[in-house]
Amino acid sequence: MINPSGLTAVAGIGYRQYKRGTAPLPERGVLVSAIVDACNDAGFDPALIDGFVSYGDDKNEPVRLMPDLGMKHLNWSAQVWGGGGGGVAGAFGLASAAILTGQARAVVVFRALVEGNSGRLSTAVMAHHLNDHMVSAGMVAPAQLCAMRAQRLFEHHGVPTSVCEELVRASYHHGSRNPEAVAFGHEYDAAEARTSRWIAEPFRLFDCSRENDGAGALLLVSSELARDLRKPPVTLLSVAQGAERGWGDLLENDREDLYPTAGFGAIRQRLYDQAGLTPADIDVVQLYENFSAQGVASLIDHGFCTYENVTEVVRFENLIADGGRLPVNTSGGNFAHGFVHGIGCAIEAIRVLRGETANPVAGAKTCLLAGGPGSPTVSSAIFGIG
């Protein structure tokens, strides 16, 4: 088996984000703009792109992007299964595989979401998660399914709800300092958060990600080619996706030990082994947090803490860029930066390692990107620089 660690790299990034319902262009137009931005960032001709990978039921078929980009050939197009954000990191694995097997030379990993074209994201997500048993019990939204798992995490495993507030507070701390973020200039108000409206108990408004219009694109090429382009290459050190027996939306309760988790136990060891790293070697984490409890579960699954010591690790002062031992979501994440189905987390993974983030982490060499927690298929990746 070939170890792909370090053989491919992100050479360029592009990101456009708008308040939901206010995108100035149709979805494909926003996406093409982000792809061109990524190519300009890398100093790479968009006409030379020859592959695309996406996830989460993105509706932008690659062959339709070709004329807008002036592409000569489409050699690779693929998408990670599933309607949730579980595939955001796995998409880099597909793109890397195409490059390493000679199928493509320059692959764009992307996700676009404009409500006027694609509708509400929650509808698309639930198309993959709902079954008749759930609907008959009134379970019709992602927040409800994740709320049930969260209650198990709190009540059975004894994880205090206070750690969720610590994670949300850290996200808003970073977002308030990020000019691109929806929370820019607005400090986290604990009293406001604690009295905000219920979404699905135990989740209040600030425990939930909220959708934006926008698109993100990341140009992946061989590490050799990346060294000849404009920006310092950020290499893909490892990527893993999958699930284990007993996991998934059709099984749900069958494995008592899996139910409150985020599902990453199935891929964690492969992720670290491929990179030759451990959780202690990770400098920054970009965490897909659809809901606060699932973000905490993801940190536990990835080995940064346990049910028993979670309060020692998931503390505000430990999670922030300016001095924390494990900075998380340095852009503000899905809560406070903006939510374009998690692609912003991938963009920030590259920015923080380049030193281009609004919340720098001094000396950061590695960044873990965690995909959507609780998805039927989950994925994570580790990026590195230097």
C-alpha positions in Angstrom: 0.0 0.0 0.0 1.3 3.4 -1.0 1.5 5.9 1.9 0.4 9.2 0.3 1.7 11.3 3.2 3.3 14.6 1.9 3.0 13.7 -1.8 0.3 16.2 -2.6 -0.3 19.8 -1.4 -2.8 22.6 -1.4 -1.4 25.3 -3.6 -4.2 27.8 -3.7 -7.4 28.7 -1.9 -10.5 30.8 -2.7 -13.5 31.6 -0.5 -16.6 33.7 -1.0 -19.2 34.1 1.8 -22.4 36.1 2.0 -25.4 36.4 4.3 -27.9 33.7 3.5 -30.1 34.7 0.6 -27.8 37.6 -0.5 -25.3 36.1 -2.9 -24.7 38.5 -5.8 -24.5 35.7 -8.3 -26.2 32.3 -8.9 -24.5 29.4 -7.1 -22.3 28.4 -10.1 -21.2 31.9 -10.5 -20.1 32.2 -6.9 -18.3 28.9 -7.2 -16.4 29.8 -10.4 -15.3 33.1 -8.6 -13.9 31.0 -5.7 -12.1 28.7 -8.1 -10.5 31.6 -10.0 -9.5 33.1 -6.7 -7.8 29.8 -5.7 -5.9 29.7 -9.0 -4.9 33.4 -8.7 -3.7 32.6 -5.1 -1.5 29.8 -6.5 -0.4 31.6 -9.7 -2.0 28.8 -11.7 -3.9 29.0 -15.0 -7.6 27.9 -14.4 -7.6 26.4 -17.9 -5.1 23.7 -16.6 -7.5 22.4 -14.0 -8.4 18.8 -15.0 -10.2 17.4 -11.9 -12.9 18.2 -9.3 -14.0 16.6 -6.1 -16.9 17.7 -3.8 -19.1 16.2 -1.0 -22.4 16.6 0.6 -24.6 16.4 -2.5 -23.1 19.5 -4.2 -25.2 20.2 -7.3 -22.4 21.8 -9.4 -21.5 19.2 -12.0 -17.9 19.6 -13.0 -18.5 19.4 -16.8 -20.6 22.6 -16.5 -17.7 24.4 -14.9 -15.4 23.8 -17.8 -16.6 26.6 -20.2 -16.5 29.2 -17.4 -12.9 28.3 -16.5 -11.7 27.8 -20.1 -10.6 24.2 -19.3 -9.2 22.0 -21.9 -9.8 18.6 -20.4 -11.8 17.1 -17.5 -10.0 14.0 -16.4 -11.4 13.4 -12.9 -14.7 14.1 -11.2 -15.9 12.5 -8.0 -17.9 13.2 -4.8 -17.9 11.6 -1.4 -21.2 9.9 -0.5 -23.6 11.4 1.9 -25.6 14.6 2.5 -23.8 15.8 5.6 -20.4 17.3 6.1 -18.8 14.0 6.9 -17.0 14.0 3.5 -15.2 17.4 3.6 -11.9 15.9 4.6 -12.4 12.7 2.6 -12.7 14.8 -0.6 -8.9 15.6 -0.3 -8.3 11.8 -0.2 -10.1 11.4 -3.5 -8.3 14.3 -5.1 -4.9 13.1 -3.9 -5.7 9.6 -5.2 -6.4 11.0 -8.6 -3.0 12.9 -8.7 -1.0 10.0 -7.3 -2.4 7.5 -9.8 -1.8 9.8 -12.8 -5.6 10.4 -13.4 -5.3 14.1 -13.0 -2.7 16.8 -12.4 -4.6 19.7 -10.8 -7.8 18.9 -8.8 -10.1 21.4 -7.2 -11.8 20.4 -3.9 -14.9 22.5 -3.6 -18.3 23.1 -2.0 -20.9 25.7 -3.0 -24.2 26.6 -1.3 -26.5 29.4 -2.4 -30.0 29.1 -1.0 -31.8 30.6 -4.0 -30.4 27.7 -6.1 -29.9 24.7 -3.8 -32.5 25.4 -1.1 -32.0 24.9 2.6 -29.1 22.6 3.5 -31.0 20.9 6.3 -33.4 19.5 3.8 -30.6 17.9 1.8 -29.0 16.5 4.9 -32.1 14.9 6.2 -32.8 13.3 2.8 -29.9 11.0 3.8 -30.7 10.5 7.5 -34.4 10.1 7.7 -36.2 6.9 7.7 -39.9 6.1 8.4 -39.1 5.0 12.0 -37.6 8.5 12.7 -40.4 10.4 11.0 -43.1 8.5 12.8 -41.5 9.7 16.1 -41.4 13.3 14.9 -37.6 13.4 14.2 -37.4 15.6 11.1 -34.4 17.8 11.5 -30.6 17.4 12.1 -30.8 19.3 15.4 -33.2 16.7 16.8 -31.1 13.7 15.9 -27.9 15.3 17.3 -29.8 16.5 20.4 -30.6 12.9 21.3 -27.0 11.9 21.0 -25.9 15.0 23.0 -28.2 14.1 25.9 -26.6 10.6 26.0 -23.2 12.3 26.1 -24.3 14.4 29.1 -26.4 12.1 31.1 -24.8 8.7 30.6 -21.1 9.7 30.2 -21.2 12.6 32.6 -19.8 15.2 30.2 -20.9 18.6 31.6 -22.8 20.9 29.4 -20.4 23.7 30.4 -17.7 22.4 28.0 -20.1 23.1 25.1 -20.3 26.7 26.1 -16.5 26.8 26.3 -16.2 25.6 22.7 -18.8 28.1 21.5 -17.2 30.9 23.4 -13.8 30.2 21.8 -15.4 30.1 18.3 -17.0 33.5 18.9 -13.7 34.9 20.3 -12.0 34.1 17.0 -14.9 35.1 14.9 -15.2 38.5 16.6 -11.6 39.2 15.4 -12.0 37.9 11.9 -13.2 40.6 9.4 -14.6 37.9 7.1 -16.8 36.4 9.9 -20.4 36.9 10.6 -19.5 37.5 14.2 -16.9 40.1 13.5 -16.9 42.9 16.1 -19.3 41.1 18.3 -18.0 39.5 21.5 -19.7 36.4 22.9 -22.4 37.3 25.5 -22.9 34.4 27.8 -26.2 35.7 29.1 -27.6 36.2 25.6 -26.5 32.7 24.6 -28.0 31.1 27.7 -31.4 32.7 27.1 -31.5 32.4 23.3 -34.3 30.4 21.9 -34.4 26.6 22.1 -33.8 24.8 18.8 -33.9 21.2 20.1 -33.1 20.7 23.8 -30.2 20.8 24.9 -29.4 23.1 21.9 -30.1 26.8 22.0 -29.5 29.1 19.1 -25.8 29.7 19.8 -25.1 25.9 19.9 -26.0 25.6 16.3 -24.3 26.4 13.0 -26.3 28.7 10.7 -26.2 28.7 6.9 -24.5 31.2 4.7 -24.4 31.6 0.9 -21.0 31.1 -0.5 -18.4 28.8 -2.0 -14.9 27.6 -1.2 -12.3 26.0 -3.5 -8.8 24.5 -2.8 -6.4 23.6 -5.6 -4.6 20.3 -4.9 -1.5 19.4 -6.9 1.6 17.2 -6.4 4.0 18.6 -3.8 6.6 18.8 -6.5 4.4 21.1 -8.7 3.3 23.1 -5.6 6.9 24.1 -4.9 7.0 25.9 -8.2 3.8 27.9 -7.6 3.2 31.3 -5.8 2.5 30.3 -2.2 4.3 28.0 0.2 2.7 24.5 -0.3 0.6 23.1 2.6 1.0 19.3 2.3 -1.6 16.7 2.9 0.0 14.5 5.6 -2.9 12.1 6.0 -6.6 11.5 5.3 -9.0 8.8 6.4 -12.7 8.2 5.8 -15.1 5.5 6.6 -17.3 3.9 9.4 -17.3 0.8 11.5 -19.8 -2.0 12.1 -22.7 -0.7 14.1 -22.4 2.9 12.9 -24.8 4.7 10.6 -28.2 6.2 10.3 -29.9 2.8 9.6 -28.6 1.3 12.8 -28.6 4.4 15.1 -29.1 2.8 18.6 -27.7 -0.7 18.0 -24.3 0.0 19.5 -24.7 1.6 22.8 -21.0 2.6 23.0 -21.1 4.3 19.6 -24.4 6.3 20.0 -23.0 9.4 21.8 -19.8 9.5 19.8 -19.0 11.5 16.6 -18.0 8.3 14.8 -14.3 9.1 14.3 -13.1 6.1 16.3 -13.3 4.1 13.1 -10.7 6.2 11.3 -8.6 7.8 14.1 -5.7 5.4 14.2 -5.4 5.3 10.4 -5.3 9.0 10.3 -2.5 9.4 12.8 -0.5 6.3 11.5 -0.5 7.6 8.0 1.1 10.9 9.1 3.3 9.3 11.7 1.8 11.6 14.3 -0.2 11.5 17.6 -2.8 13.9 19.0 0.1 15.5 20.9 1.7 16.5 17.6 -1.3 18.5 16.4 -0.9 22.3 16.7 -4.3 23.5 15.6 -7.7 21.9 15.0 -10.3 23.0 12.5 -13.4 21.4 13.8 -16.7 21.0 11.8 -19.2 21.8 14.5 -22.8 21.4 13.3 -23.8 21.5 17.0 -21.8 22.2 20.1 -22.0 18.8 21.7 -21.0 17.1 18.5 -17.9 19.3 18.4 -16.9 18.2 21.9 -17.5 14.5 20.9 -15.3 15.0 17.9 -12.4 16.2 20.1 -12.9 13.2 22.3 -13.0 10.8 19.3 -9.8 12.3 17.9 -7.9 11.6 21.2 -7.5 15.1 22.5 -9.4 14.3 25.7 -11.6 11.7 27.3 -15.0 11.6 28.9 -13.2 11.8 32.2 -10.8 14.7 31.6 -12.8 16.7 29.0 -13.1 19.7 31.3 -9.4 20.0 31.6 -8.9 20.3 27.8 -12.1 21.9 26.5 -11.6 25.2 28.3 -11.8 28.7 26.7 -8.3 29.7 27.5 -7.0 26.4 26.1 -8.9 26.7 22.8 -8.0 30.2 21.7 -5.2 31.2 19.3 -3.5 33.6 21.6 -1.9 31.3 24.1 -4.1 28.1 24.1 -2.5 24.7 24.0 -5.0 23.4 21.5 -6.4 26.3 19.4 -9.7 25.3 17.7 -11.5 27.0 14.9 -9.3 30.0 14.5 -11.6 31.6 12.0 -14.6 31.3 14.2 -15.7 27.9 12.6 -19.2 27.1 11.5 -20.6 28.9 14.5 -19.0 32.4 14.2 -17.1 32.5 10.9 -19.9 31.2 8.6 -21.3 28.0 7.4 -20.9 26.9 3.8 -21.2 23.3 4.6 -17.9 23.2 6.3 -15.6 24.2 3.4 -14.6 27.3 5.4 -12.9 25.0 8.0 -10.7 23.5 5.2 -9.8 27.0 4.0 -8.8 28.0 7.5 -6.6 24.9 7.9 -4.5 26.3 5.0 -4.6 29.9 6.2 -3.5 29.1 9.7 -0.5 27.1 8.5 0.5 29.9 6.0 0.2 32.5 8.7 -2.7 34.2 6.9 -5.4 33.8 9.5 -7.0 36.6 11.4 -6.0 34.7 14.6 -2.4 33.5 14.2 -1.0 30.5 16.0 2.7 31.1 16.4 4.9 28.3 15.0 2.0 26.1 13.9 3.2 23.2 11.7 0.3 20.8 11.7 -3.5 21.3 11.5 -6.2 18.6 11.9 -9.3 19.1 9.8 -12.3 17.1 11.3 -15.3 16.5 9.0 -18.9 16.5 10.0 -19.4 14.6 13.3 -22.1 12.0 13.5 -22.4 11.6 9.7 -23.0 8.1 8.4 -19.5 8.3 6.8 -16.9 10.5 8.6 -13.5 11.8 7.5 -10.6 13.7 8.8 -7.3 15.0 7.4 -4.0 16.4 8.7 -2.2 19.2 6.9 1.4 20.3 7.5 3.9 23.0 6.4 7.6 23.4 6.6 
